[in-house]
Amino acid sequence: MKIGYPCINRSLECSSGRTFRLASYSDERLITTVAGNLTCLKRILEWNCENKIRFFRITSDIIPFASHPVCTFPWKIHFHDELEGIGHFIRESGMRISMHPDQFIILNSPDEKVVSRSIDELMYHAELLDGMNLDRTAKIQLHVGGVYGEAEQSIARFIRTYKSLDPSVQNRLVVENDDQRFTAADCLKIHEETGIPILFDVFHHTCKNSGEDTGEMLKMTGKTWSQSDGIPMTDYSSQHPEKRAGSHTEHIDPDDFRNFLRVSSPFDIDIMLEIKDKEKSAIEAVAIAGSDPRFS
């Protein structure tokens, strides 16, 4: 079992997601920005390794505008050595990597232009992970998308689009339940038609479900992962006590996390903490999980 956090390390004075305005795009600016992003990413990964945090979600902004038509620069070739070096460090450190494109990446949109742009963005994510020579256990997670007034038709559109994707994307893509539209049970329907693994979001499941308890759904979604996909990934958070339902907590709730470890104890999982203070909660989670025989 590996524990991690997404994208940003607030303890380090650097960002792996620096970007710039499209209007100021130039190859020179792209080169400078990406070089800085990759340098910072390596620092974050080294820091994580030192603190026994071996699961990390890389920001989508590593290569600004990579899927936009304005970007014709051969970044995969130019940064070949840097990407290979980072990938080597990840493999040698026994770390696991994921990515999560933003909410504008929608495979089930009725708008073909939105779908086309989404596919281009997913190709970029796959190319970045391929450039690091990471195997298919490095995943790209995505929500089903919008309901658009008809959930079943929207699920059918997702399935059709998924089946049309390049194998390099299909091999990495996983689908995640959300807190408002599509449950883990809905994702299981998609898996039955596509074979896509389901990343189970524990907190989203508490917000919207079909009556299944967490342990039951961990078991059901865990079966959707093949050996080549790696250990099932799980997103974990809990409710912020002072905000609207569905708001992620600022810092890990130790008692709730201990309870989750207990409920999940029959299953091998890697846990991504979607908690606001990032690495601070990850360090505490690692300490709590230290006595769990699954923790590596």
C-alpha positions in Angstrom: 0.0 0.0 0.0 1.3 3.4 -1.0 0.0 6.7 0.2 0.2 10.0 -1.6 -1.2 13.5 -2.4 -1.9 15.5 -5.6 0.3 17.9 -7.6 1.5 20.5 -5.1 4.0 20.4 -2.3 3.6 23.4 -0.1 6.8 22.7 1.9 9.0 23.4 -1.1 9.5 26.8 -2.7 8.9 25.6 -6.3 6.0 24.7 -8.6 5.9 21.9 -11.2 2.8 23.5 -12.7 4.0 27.0 -13.8 2.4 28.2 -17.0 1.8 31.4 -18.9 -0.9 33.1 -21.0 -1.6 31.7 -24.4 -1.2 35.2 -25.9 2.5 35.2 -24.8 3.3 31.7 -26.1 6.7 31.2 -27.7 8.9 28.2 -28.1 11.5 29.9 -25.9 9.0 30.5 -23.1 7.8 27.0 -23.3 11.3 25.6 -23.0 12.1 27.7 -20.0 8.8 27.0 -18.3 9.0 23.2 -18.8 12.6 23.0 -17.7 11.6 24.7 -14.4 8.6 22.4 -14.0 10.6 19.2 -14.5 13.3 20.4 -12.1 10.7 21.1 -9.5 8.9 17.8 -10.1 12.2 15.9 -9.5 12.6 17.8 -6.2 9.1 17.0 -5.1 9.5 13.3 -5.9 12.8 13.2 -4.0 11.2 14.9 -1.0 8.3 12.5 -1.1 10.6 9.5 -1.2 12.5 10.8 1.9 9.2 11.0 3.7 7.9 7.6 2.7 5.3 9.1 0.4 5.4 6.8 -2.7 2.3 7.8 -4.5 2.0 11.1 -6.3 -0.4 12.7 -8.8 1.6 14.8 -11.4 0.0 18.1 -12.4 -1.4 18.3 -15.9 0.4 21.7 -16.4 3.9 20.2 -16.7 3.9 21.0 -20.4 1.7 24.2 -20.9 -0.6 24.1 -23.9 0.8 20.7 -25.0 -2.5 19.7 -26.6 -3.2 23.1 -28.1 -2.6 23.7 -31.8 -0.3 26.5 -30.9 2.2 24.1 -29.5 4.2 22.5 -32.3 7.4 22.4 -30.4 8.8 18.8 -30.2 8.9 18.7 -26.4 9.1 14.9 -26.2 12.3 15.0 -28.1 13.8 18.1 -26.5 13.1 16.9 -23.0 13.8 13.2 -23.7 16.6 12.9 -21.2 14.9 14.8 -18.4 11.7 12.7 -18.8 13.6 9.5 -18.9 15.6 10.5 -15.8 12.5 11.3 -13.8 11.0 8.0 -14.9 14.1 6.1 -13.8 13.9 7.8 -10.4 10.2 6.8 -10.0 10.9 3.2 -10.9 14.0 2.9 -8.7 12.2 4.5 -5.8 9.3 2.1 -6.0 6.9 5.1 -6.5 3.6 5.2 -8.3 2.3 8.0 -10.5 -1.1 9.2 -11.6 -2.6 12.1 -13.4 -6.1 13.7 -13.4 -7.0 16.0 -16.2 -9.3 18.9 -15.3 -13.1 19.1 -15.4 -13.1 20.4 -18.9 -12.0 17.0 -20.3 -15.3 15.4 -21.0 -15.5 12.2 -23.2 -19.3 12.0 -23.0 -20.1 15.5 -24.2 -22.7 15.8 -27.0 -20.4 18.5 -28.5 -18.0 16.8 -30.8 -15.5 19.7 -30.5 -15.4 19.2 -26.7 -14.8 15.5 -27.2 -12.1 16.1 -29.8 -10.2 18.5 -27.5 -10.6 16.1 -24.6 -9.1 13.3 -26.6 -6.1 15.5 -27.6 -5.5 16.3 -24.0 -5.7 12.7 -23.0 -3.1 11.9 -25.7 -0.8 14.5 -24.2 -1.1 12.9 -20.7 -0.3 9.4 -22.2 2.6 10.8 -24.1 4.0 12.4 -21.0 3.8 9.2 -19.0 5.2 7.2 -22.0 8.1 9.7 -22.2 9.0 8.7 -18.6 8.9 5.0 -19.6 6.3 4.2 -16.9 4.3 1.1 -17.3 0.5 1.0 -17.4 0.2 1.1 -13.6 0.7 4.9 -14.0 -2.9 5.9 -14.6 -4.9 8.8 -15.9 -8.2 9.2 -14.0 -11.3 10.7 -15.4 -14.9 11.2 -14.3 -17.7 9.9 -16.5 -18.7 13.5 -17.3 -22.1 15.3 -17.6 -25.6 13.8 -17.4 -27.1 16.2 -20.1 -30.6 15.2 -19.0 -30.2 11.5 -19.7 -27.8 9.5 -17.7 -28.0 6.2 -19.7 -27.4 8.0 -23.0 -24.5 9.9 -21.4 -23.0 6.6 -20.2 -23.4 5.1 -23.7 -21.6 8.1 -25.2 -18.7 7.6 -22.8 -18.5 4.0 -23.7 -18.5 4.7 -27.5 -15.8 7.4 -27.1 -13.6 5.2 -24.9 -13.7 2.4 -27.5 -12.4 4.8 -30.1 -9.4 5.9 -28.1 -5.8 5.2 -29.0 -4.6 2.1 -27.1 -1.9 4.3 -25.4 -4.7 6.1 -23.7 -7.0 3.1 -23.1 -4.1 1.3 -21.3 -3.8 4.2 -18.8 -7.4 5.5 -18.4 -9.4 4.7 -15.3 -12.9 6.0 -14.5 -13.9 7.5 -11.1 -17.2 7.9 -9.4 -18.2 11.5 -8.5 -20.2 13.1 -5.8 -23.1 14.5 -7.9 -23.7 12.6 -11.1 -22.4 9.1 -11.6 -22.0 6.6 -8.8 -19.5 3.7 -8.5 -22.3 1.4 -9.5 -22.7 3.5 -12.7 -18.9 3.1 -13.3 -19.3 -0.7 -12.9 -21.8 -0.6 -15.8 -19.1 1.1 -17.9 -16.5 -1.4 -16.9 -18.8 -4.3 -18.0 -18.8 -2.8 -21.5 -15.2 -1.6 -21.7 -13.0 -3.4 -19.2 -11.9 0.0 -17.9 -10.7 -0.1 -14.2 -12.6 1.8 -11.6 -10.8 4.2 -9.3 -13.1 4.2 -6.2 -13.4 7.6 -4.6 -14.4 6.9 -1.0 -15.6 10.4 -0.1 -17.6 10.8 -3.3 -19.3 7.5 -2.5 -20.4 8.8 0.9 -22.0 11.8 -1.0 -23.7 9.8 -3.7 -24.2 6.0 -3.9 -26.7 3.3 -4.7 -26.9 1.9 -1.2 -23.6 -0.1 -1.1 -21.3 0.3 1.9 -17.7 1.2 1.4 -16.3 -2.2 2.0 -18.6 -3.8 -0.5 -17.7 -1.3 -3.2 -14.0 -1.6 -2.5 -14.4 -5.3 -3.2 -16.4 -4.8 -6.4 -14.3 -2.0 -7.9 -11.1 -3.8 -6.9 -12.0 -6.7 -9.2 -12.0 -4.4 -12.2 -8.2 -4.0 -12.0 -6.0 -6.6 -13.8 -2.5 -7.5 -12.7 -1.0 -5.3 -15.4 -3.1 -2.3 -14.1 -1.4 -2.6 -10.7 -2.9 -2.4 -7.3 -6.3 -0.6 -7.3 -6.1 3.2 -6.7 -8.5 4.8 -4.2 -9.1 8.5 -3.5 -9.7 9.3 0.1 -10.9 12.4 1.9 -13.6 13.4 4.4 -16.1 16.1 4.9 -15.0 19.6 5.9 -16.9 20.3 9.1 -17.8 23.9 8.3 -18.5 23.8 4.5 -21.2 22.5 2.2 -21.7 18.8 1.8 -19.0 17.4 -0.6 -16.3 19.9 0.5 -13.0 18.2 1.2 -11.5 18.7 4.6 -8.5 21.0 5.2 -6.5 18.4 7.2 -6.8 14.7 7.6 -9.2 13.4 10.3 -7.0 10.8 12.1 -10.0 8.9 13.5 -11.8 8.8 10.2 -8.6 7.6 8.4 -8.0 4.9 10.9 -11.5 3.7 10.4 -11.0 3.7 6.6 -7.9 1.6 7.1 -9.9 -0.8 9.2 -12.7 -1.0 6.7 -10.3 -1.4 3.7 -8.1 -3.9 5.5 -9.1 -7.0 3.4 -8.0 -5.2 0.2 -4.8 -4.2 -1.4 -5.1 -0.5 -2.4 -3.0 2.6 -3.0 -4.4 5.7 -1.4 -4.5 9.2 -2.8 -5.3 11.8 -0.2 -7.5 14.5 -1.7 -7.0 16.8 1.3 -6.3 20.5 1.1 -3.0 20.7 3.0 -1.4 18.1 0.7 1.9 16.7 2.1 1.2 17.7 5.7 -1.8 15.3 5.8 0.2 12.7 3.8 3.0 12.7 6.4 0.4 12.1 9.2 -1.3 9.4 7.1 2.0 7.6 6.6 2.6 7.7 10.4 -0.9 6.3 11.1 -0.5 3.6 8.5 2.9 2.6 9.7 1.5 -0.4 11.6 -0.7 -1.6 8.8 0.9 -4.7 7.2 -0.1 -3.5 3.7 2.0 -0.3 4.0 5.3 -0.3 2.1 
